[in-house]
């Protein structure tokens, strides 16, 4: 009888403490041209500092970035912007949104942005609107997220993981590294 009481008390407690979040994100693949057209600003920026915080029941990370170059839009070089992304670590609790960008202090990024209040900007796409930029043996390179399609790769994607064409559920496509100038040409060649 004592063992049954222990199970009756502990089982609900264990189930209550068990993680309940789902690991997965559903996103639509987008072309550079389409993402550029729906973005008010496209900039090259360097992450200066990040701070994670609670926003209701979720953790978000605010990252301050300095605009180094404006590829499209009205932002001014050397201006500071604030981008909020889902996920982060507060104390001993962390939350991850698969595919969402995580900015590294000192890291350079091409960002596709929507306006917010003051210096706040929003990414135009959860998984494709932040492109990491680095200097390597091949020059300045852009690590294009798998959900962002460059013009030469503009053939329509097929169904993936049982979803609709062009939709990725759960896992994300691997990033593709290309010369930064190729990405910049695609951005500047996008229509109004």
Secondary structure, DSSP 8 states (H G I E B T S, - for coil): -HHHHHHHHHHHHHHHHS-------EEE-EEHHHHHHT-SEEEEEEEEEEEEEEETTEEEEEEEEEEEEEEESS--TT-EEEEEEE-EEETTEEE--TT-----TT-EEEEEEEE-STTEEEESSTTTSEEEEEEETTEEEEEE-TTEE-GGG-S-----TTS-TTEEESS----EEEEHHHHHHHHHTS--
